[in-house]
Amino acid sequence: MTTLLNETAGASTGFAEPAPSALLLLGQGRDLASERGVECTGALPSPSDPDLVERARAARAALGERAFVLGHHYQRDEVIDFADVTGDSFKLAREAAARPDAEYVLFCGVHFMAESADILTSDAQQVVLPDLAAGCSMADMAEIGQVEEAWAVLQDVGIADDTVPVTYMNSSAAIKAFTGRHEGTVCTSSNAQVALRWAFDRVGGVDGTGKVLFLPDQHLGRNTAVLQLGLSLDDCVVYDPRKPRGGLTEQQLRDARMILWRGHCSVHGRFSVRNVEEIRAKVPGVTVMAHPECKHEVITAADEVGSTEYIIKALDAAEPGSSWAIGTELNLVRRLAKAHPDKQVHYLDSTVCFCSTMNRIDLPHLVWAMESLVEGRMVNRIVVDADDAHWARVALDQMLALPGI
């Protein structure tokens, strides 16, 4: 984690001295020793530049088919306007792999998504993340050293051989590689049920005694296991990497079927049962639809549950005049409301909350990245370590081999 403030020894003022990395908050400076080697040149165009949109159009036209721009559903409209394809993280990574002629893949999303694109594309393609500081708080909750330590705990307890790791797409390349090395798989919010059933089948089936170590989102793992596979809440334990042995006893680990990593999405974790109750009181007949990264009690209080792609399709198919309250990132909900003026679309939370890291990708960063490529300068390229890329690809290929993918 990058330290933003350093205490100044012996300073008479008593104030903290800003570290060089603090400049990154202002869009300039570099800290290559930080978690992702963040570098901001300070050459970003101003957001108030009246010619910004025109500059984006000119740079995009100049790049032509050499570039392929991907936009995640949670991106701002100003960025989505320049995306060749929109979708969730896995769809976008697959789309990138399906465009081998594109020299540059500009991924308007967050760091783990760009990593997946680098893994799935050819060596001749270069993946660019317009702002290297666009991370994911959920993915960052599972650090590879912590996960390897947790696996050592399972080995010491004697249950590792009966445990299959499954990691959510929202994880770092290192965690995907760990999963591949231990013969597990990756999943998305759309195919988590299929992935978990495959994992349990490898250790005796859902009704057996085998286990799944699910990384890094505890809510998706719990909701899928309980609501779709028929396991109970008592079958699930939460492994806290900050506590010895995950804060669990040996017996709890042996009895568990789902060992859930203590991670969550900072946006979806905000939704509450109170939000559901308030929107039902405010909008009679409303259909509440929540993303499976929400807490279990929110999911059970909702009418429908689904991934971003599911939510989009559900709104497309909904009857005119119907009312919906959507529990997912606000950029997508606003875009859906705009696309469906014949329906009432509400945001489930009473407090506005964007994904702060996803929103680091803005039009100035995108313009800067595209103009740099036009000028022949490569910026913010994402390159996954070759060994991690190999084993992460093994885990991703296993997911691709699952039924229905």
N, C-alpha and C positions, 0 to 999 in steps of 0.2 A: 504494500500500500504506500502511495506517495505521501510523504510528510509535507504538509503545507506551511507549517510554521516551525521555526527553530528558536529556542530560547537563546538569547545573546548573553553569554557568560560575562559577568562584570559590567554589564551595561548600566549606566546611571539612570536611564529613563525608566527601566522596568518594563518596557514594552517588548513584545515579541518581534523578532526580526524576520521578515518574509524570506522564505527559502526561494531559490530560483524557480522551483516548480510552481510556486504560487502565481507566477506570470501566466501559466497555462490557463488559469481561470479567465484571464483577460484576452485569450486568443493568441498569445505570443510566447516565445521561449521554447526551451527543449529540456527534457529530462530523460535521457536515453537509458538511465539506470532504473527507471520506474518500472512498474509491472508490465507495461506493454511498450516501453520505449517511446513514450509520447513525445511528439515533436510538433510544435505549432510555429510556423515561420513568422507570423505577424503580417503576412502579405495577403491575408484574407480581405476580399472586398467588403465594404461596409454594407450591413443589412439595409441601410437607408439609401443605398445607391439607386437612383431612379432608372438606371440602365441595367440593373442586375438581371432581370428576366431576359432582356435582349442579349446580354452577355452569355447567359446560360444557353439560349437558343443557338447563338453563333458558335459556341464551343461544341455543343452537341452535334450541330451540322458538320463542323469541321472534322470531328472524329468519325462520323458516319458509321459504317458497319465494323470499323475497327474496335468500337466500344459497344458494350452491352450493359445497360443500366437496370439494376434490380431495385425494387422498392418494397419494403416490408409494409404490411397493412397498417402498422402503427406509426408510420412516418407522417410528417406534416404534408398538407396538400401541395405546398409549394415545391416539395421534393417529388411527390407522386406524379406531379404534372410532367416530369421529365423521365419517368421510369418507362422502360420498354415492356416490363412485366411486373405485376404486383402479386403478392402472395404471402404465405407463411414461410418460416425459415427453411423448411425442407423443400417445399415446392420451388423456392427460389434457387436453392443449391442445385437441384436437379435441372432447372431451366438453364443455369449457367453451364452445366456439363453438356447440355444438349446444343450448345452454341460453340463448337470447337473452332470456328473461324474467327471468333471475336478475340482480338489480341488483348483487350482490356475488359475486365469485368468490374464495374463500379458497383459495389454492394452498399446500398443505402439501408443499413440495418445496424446491427451491433457486432461486436468482435467475434463471438463464437460462430455467427452466421457466415462471416467472411472466411473464417477458418474452414468451415465445412465446404464452402465453395472452392477454396484452394485445394482441398483434399480430393474433391470430385472432378475438378477440371484437369486439363492436360498441363504438362510442364511448360508448354509454349504459351500458355495464357497467364496473365498477371492480374491478380485480384487486388483491388484498391478499396480501402475503407476511408471515406472522406474525412473522418475525424477519428484518430486512434483512441481518443478518450471515450468513444461510444462503446461502453462495456455493458454488462448485464449483471445486476446485483445477485440474481439467483445463481447464475453460472459461477460467480466469484465465491459463493458460499461453499463450494466443494473444491478445495485445493488439492492437487495431486498428492502431496506429501501426507495430508490428512487421510485421504482415501486409502493410500497404501498402508498407513498405520492401522486404519480400521480393518483392512483385510487381514493384517497380522493378528489382530484381536480375534477375528473369526477362526483363524488357523489355530491359535492357542486354545480356544474353546472347543475345537474339534468339529466345527460345522462348515468350514470353508468348502470342503469337497461336495457338500450338499447345498451349496448356495450359488446362484447364477446372478451376476451383476447385469442390471438393465439401467442404462442412462438415458435420460430425456435428451432430446435434440438440443435443449438449452443448457449445454455444458461445454467446457473447453475441449480442445483437441486432445489434450493430455488425458482427460477423463474418458473420452471416447476410446483413446488408445488403451487405457487400462482395461476397459470393458472388452475390447477385442482380444487382448492378451489372455484374459480369463474366460474366453469363449462365451461372452455374453452378446448383447445386442443393444442397438439404439432404438428409441421409440419417439413418436410424436404424440401430440394430444389426440390426433385422429386414430392412431393405430395402437395405443397403449394396451388395450384389451388383448389384441392379437399377440403383441410382443410378450405380455406377461403370461399368457396361456402357453406360448412357445417355451418360455423360460421354465415354467413349472413342469411342463411335460418332460423336460430334460432331467428333472430330479424327482420323478414319481407322480407327477400330475397335481392338479389343484387340490385333490382330496388326500394327498400324501403328506409327507413330513418335510419335504424339501423347502428351500427358502429362496427369496429374491432379495438382493441388496439393490434398492431403488435410489438412484441419484438424479439430480440433486433436489427435486421438488417433492416434498413430503405429501402435498395435497393431491397432486395428480396420481401419485402412487396409491394413496389411501382410497381416494374416490373410485379409482378403477378397480382395485382389489375388492372393495366392499360392495359397490353398486353394480359391477359388471361380472365379477368372478364369483361372488357369493361368499367371500371370506367375511369374517367379523372384525369389528374394531379391536377386539381382544387379540386377534391374530397379528396386529400391527404394533410395532414398537418404533420409537424415534431415536435414532443414533445421533447424539450430540458430540461432534468432534472436539469440542472444547473441554469435555469432561473425560476423566479416566474411563476406559472401556465404554465410551459413548454414553456414560451415565446409566448403564444397564447392568444388571446382574448376569452371571453366566446362565442362570436358569431362564431368565427372560429372553436371552438370545437363543437358547436351545428351543424354547417353546414358540418363538415367533415364526410366522410364515413370511411376513413382509417386514424387512428391516429398512425403515425409511430414513433417509438422510435428513438432517435438520436444515432444510432449505425451503425457500418460498419466493414467490414473485411479489415485489414490493407494491405493485399496482393491484394485482388481483387479491392480495392479502388484505386490502383495505375494505373490501365489500363485507357487509355484515347482515345478519338476519334482520336487524333493525331497518336496514335499507330496504329489504324485501317487504317488510311489514308496512313501511311508510309509503312505498310506491303503490302497494295494493290499496291502501286507504285513499290515496290521492287519485288513482286512476282505476276505477272499477273495470273489471274484465281484462286487465292487463296480463300479458303473458311475460313471465320473467324468464330470461335465458341467460345462463351464466357459463363462463369458461371453466373447464375442469381444474384450473390452477387455483380456483377459489377454495375457501375453507369448506370442510365437509358439511357443516351445519348450513352454510349458504346454498350448497349444491342440493341438499335434501329439501330446502325450502323453495327452490326454484322449480319452474315448470319444465324447462328444457335445459340440457347441458350439451355443450359442444365446442369444438375448436373454432378458431377464427373462420376457417373455410366453411364449417358447418353453419356458423352464425350468418355469414353472408348468404349462403344458399337458402337458409330458412326465411330470411327477410325477402329474398327475391320471390319465394313461393307463397308468401303470406297474402292473405286476402286484403283488398283495399279497405281502409277504414279500421283495420285491426290495430291494437295498441301493444307495444313491446317495451320492455325495460331490459337493457343489455348490460351485463356485468363483464366488461372487458375494457381495454384501453380507449381513452376518450377520442383520440384522433379517428379511430375506426368507427366509433359510434356516431360521431358527427358526420362522417362521410356517408354512412348508411342512411342517416336521417335526411341528408341532402338528396341522396339518390332515390328516396322513397317518399316524396311529398304527399302521397295518397295514404300514408300510414303514420301513426303516432309512434315516434321512436324516442325513448327516454334513456338517459344515463342512469344506471342503477344507484350510484353513489350520490349523495347530496353535496359532496365536496368535489370540486374539479381536481382531477389528478391525471396528468400525463405521465408517460414513461420518460423520466428525466434523461436517462442515458440514450434512449432511442432518439430523443429530440435534440441531441447534440448534432445530429446530421441535419444541417439547415442549408438553405440555398447558397449562402456565402461559401461554406465548405465545399459544396458540390461544384460550384463555379470554379473555385480555386483548384480543385482536383482536375476538372476537365480542362481548364486553360493550361495547367501545368503539362498535361499529357499532349495537348496540341503543340506546345512549345518543345516537346521532346524530353521533358523532365518527369521521371517517375517519382511519385510521392505516395507515402503511406501504403506501401505494398505489404500484403499479408502473406507470409511464407511460413508454413508449418514444418517443424523439424521432420526430417525424412523418416525416422523410425516411428515417431508418433503418427505421421501421416499414413504409414503402412498399416499399423494396427488399428487406427481409427477407421481406415477404409475397410478393414476386415469386419469391424462391428457394423459399419454402415451397409456394407454389402449383405450382411446377414439380415439386416432390417429389410433391404430391398427384396430378399428372397422370401419374406413372410407372405402368407396368403393375403390377397387383396391390395397389395402395394402396387 
